[in-house]
């Protein structure tokens, strides 16, 4: 009886975890540059004496959907979309270099170029980009940022770092992406391009995600019904044994 209990328990736990992943994807369906997290079930045999017949169900994340989201025209000069498989380099809260596809930038009160979440955007030299007070900015397709103030010629402030990677990046708990090897930094790609006045939308499919959430909820309910059935069978067996005893 305990075999069924533990198998159903792991199935319910995996379904609940999958529901959590799908709910997070759905919550970010309107987040610029968001990459949908993928999740799958896998069967794991239990190893040990007398336990070779037991197989547990586990939920595992298999990375993220790398397909780009739909382009959203905004007409705003500091809204940018990295083309191809390029990523914007930013400084994470932990001080390390990280990467994002969200190109909604702004100038902070301190005069540095930041993301909408306040993270500093890095130049191809790996340093923050300082913006003169009151300057109007323009960005070239190669990421070169120029500032123009009244009565003065435009001055180049630097180039936004655009990086590409042959291998898939790994999503961190902060929502930013990094190379698989800890501490590794991607080099700037001189051939990478961006487009201004537009944002890359989330690649989450809301309808498909809702269908997945319904399926996960039904799987969870089925596993819970198995646990209830097992409990009732265990009670009936205990009563029968007590009567016969």
C-alpha positions in Angstrom: 0.0 0.0 0.0 2.8 2.4 0.8 4.1 2.1 -2.8 0.9 3.7 -4.1 1.0 6.3 -1.4 4.5 7.5 -2.2 4.0 7.3 -6.0 0.8 9.4 -5.8 2.5 11.8 -3.4 5.4 12.5 -5.8 2.9 12.8 -8.7 0.9 15.4 -6.8 4.1 17.3 -5.8 5.3 17.4 -9.4 2.0 18.6 -10.7 2.0 21.4 -8.1 5.5 22.4 -9.1 4.5 22.5 -12.8 1.5 24.6 -11.9 3.9 27.1 -10.2 6.1 27.3 -13.3 3.1 27.9 -15.6 1.6 30.5 -13.2 4.9 32.4 -13.3 5.0 32.3 -17.1 1.4 33.6 -17.3 2.2 36.4 -14.8 5.0 37.5 -17.2 3.0 37.3 -20.4 3.3 41.1 -20.7 6.9 41.5 -19.4 9.2 42.7 -22.2 11.9 40.3 -23.2 10.6 37.5 -20.9 11.5 33.9 -21.9 8.9 31.3 -20.9 10.3 28.6 -18.6 9.9 25.0 -19.8 8.9 22.2 -17.4 8.5 18.4 -17.9 7.8 15.4 -15.9 10.3 12.5 -15.5 10.1 9.1 -13.9 12.9 8.2 -11.4 13.1 4.6 -10.2 13.8 4.3 -6.5 17.1 2.4 -5.9 17.6 0.2 -2.9 16.9 -3.3 -1.4 13.2 -4.2 -1.9 12.4 -0.9 -3.6 13.2 -1.7 -7.2 9.5 -1.8 -8.2 8.9 1.8 -7.1 9.0 4.7 -9.6 8.6 8.3 -8.4 7.4 11.2 -10.6 9.5 14.4 -10.5 9.1 17.7 -12.2 12.1 19.1 -13.9 12.8 22.4 -15.7 14.4 22.0 -19.1 15.5 25.6 -19.6 13.5 28.2 -21.4 11.9 28.9 -24.7 14.5 30.7 -26.8 12.1 31.9 -29.5 11.9 35.8 -29.6 8.7 37.5 -28.6 6.7 39.7 -30.9 8.0 43.2 -31.7 6.1 46.0 -30.0 6.5 49.5 -31.5 6.7 52.3 -28.9 8.5 55.1 -30.7 10.5 55.8 -27.6 14.2 56.5 -28.1 15.3 54.5 -25.1 13.2 51.4 -25.9 15.5 49.0 -27.7 15.3 45.4 -29.1 18.4 43.3 -29.5 18.3 41.6 -32.9 19.0 37.9 -33.4 20.4 36.1 -30.4 22.1 39.2 -28.9 21.6 40.1 -25.2 22.0 43.4 -23.3 24.6 43.4 -20.6 23.6 44.8 -17.2 25.0 44.7 -13.7 22.9 42.5 -11.4 22.2 43.2 -7.8 25.0 40.9 -6.8 27.5 43.0 -8.7 28.1 40.5 -11.4 27.5 41.0 -15.2 24.3 39.5 -16.4 22.2 39.5 -19.5 18.6 40.4 -20.5 16.4 40.8 -23.5 14.4 43.6 -21.9 15.4 46.8 -23.6 13.3 49.4 -21.8 15.9 51.8 -20.6 15.9 55.1 -18.7 18.3 57.6 -17.2 18.5 57.4 -13.4 18.5 60.4 -11.1 22.2 59.7 -10.6 22.7 60.2 -14.4 23.4 56.6 -15.4 21.6 54.5 -18.0 19.5 51.8 -16.3 16.9 49.3 -17.0 13.3 49.9 -16.0 14.1 47.9 -12.8 17.0 50.2 -11.9 19.9 47.9 -13.0 22.8 49.7 -14.6 23.3 49.1 -18.3 26.9 48.2 -19.2 29.1 49.5 -22.0 31.3 47.3 -24.2 34.1 48.1 -21.7 32.1 46.7 -18.8 31.4 50.0 -17.1 28.1 51.9 -16.5 27.2 54.6 -19.0 27.0 58.1 -17.6 24.7 60.6 -19.1 25.1 64.4 -18.9 22.3 66.2 -17.2 19.6 67.5 -19.6 21.2 65.8 -22.6 19.0 64.2 -25.3 20.2 60.8 -26.3 20.3 59.0 -29.6 21.3 55.3 -30.1 22.8 53.8 -33.3 22.0 50.4 -34.6 25.3 49.1 -33.3 24.5 50.3 -29.7 26.6 53.5 -29.8 25.0 56.1 -27.5 25.4 59.8 -28.3 24.3 62.8 -26.1 23.5 66.3 -27.4 23.1 69.4 -25.3 21.9 72.8 -26.3 24.4 74.6 -28.5 26.9 71.8 -28.4 27.8 69.1 -30.9 26.8 65.5 -30.1 29.3 63.6 -28.0 29.6 59.8 -28.0 29.1 58.4 -24.5 30.0 54.8 -25.3 28.5 51.6 -26.8 25.9 49.5 -25.1 27.4 46.0 -24.7 25.6 43.4 -26.8 26.7 39.9 -26.3 25.9 36.6 -28.0 26.4 33.0 -26.9 26.5 29.8 -28.8 25.4 27.9 -25.7 22.1 28.6 -23.9 22.3 30.9 -21.0 21.0 30.0 -17.5 18.2 31.9 -15.9 19.0 33.0 -12.3 16.7 33.5 -9.4 16.8 37.3 -10.2 15.3 36.7 -13.6 18.6 37.6 -15.4 20.6 35.2 -17.6 24.2 34.2 -17.2 26.6 31.6 -18.8 26.6 28.1 -17.4 30.0 28.4 -15.9 30.0 30.6 -12.7 31.8 33.8 -13.1 32.1 33.6 -16.8 31.5 36.9 -18.8 30.5 37.0 -22.4 32.6 39.2 -24.8 31.0 42.1 -26.6 29.9 41.2 -30.1 30.9 43.9 -32.5 28.5 42.6 -35.2 25.4 42.5 -33.0 22.7 45.1 -33.8 19.7 46.6 -32.1 16.6 48.5 -33.1 15.3 51.6 -31.3 11.7 52.6 -30.8 10.6 49.1 -30.2 10.5 46.4 -27.4 10.6 42.7 -27.7 7.5 41.3 -26.0 7.2 38.2 -23.9 7.2 34.9 -25.8 4.7 33.3 -23.4 1.6 31.9 -25.2 -1.2 32.8 -22.7 -3.8 30.4 -24.2 -1.3 27.5 -24.2 -0.2 28.3 -20.7 -3.8 28.4 -19.5 -4.4 25.0 -21.0 -1.3 23.6 -19.4 -2.4 25.0 -16.0 -5.8 23.3 -16.4 -4.1 20.0 -17.2 -1.7 20.3 -14.3 -4.7 21.0 -11.9 -6.5 17.9 -13.2 -3.3 15.8 -12.7 -3.0 17.1 -9.2 -6.6 16.2 -8.4 -6.2 12.7 -9.8 -3.2 12.1 -7.6 -5.1 13.4 -4.5 -8.0 11.0 -5.4 -5.5 8.1 -5.5 -4.3 9.1 -2.0 -7.8 9.2 -0.7 -8.6 5.8 -2.3 -5.5 4.4 -0.7 -6.4 5.8 2.7 -9.9 4.3 2.5 -8.5 0.9 1.4 -6.0 1.0 4.3 -8.8 1.7 6.8 -10.9 -1.1 5.3 -8.0 -3.5 5.6 -7.3 -2.5 9.2 -11.0 -3.0 10.1 -11.0 -6.4 8.4 -7.9 -7.6 10.2 -9.2 -6.4 13.6 -12.4 -8.3 13.1 -10.6 -11.5 12.1 -8.1 -11.0 15.0 
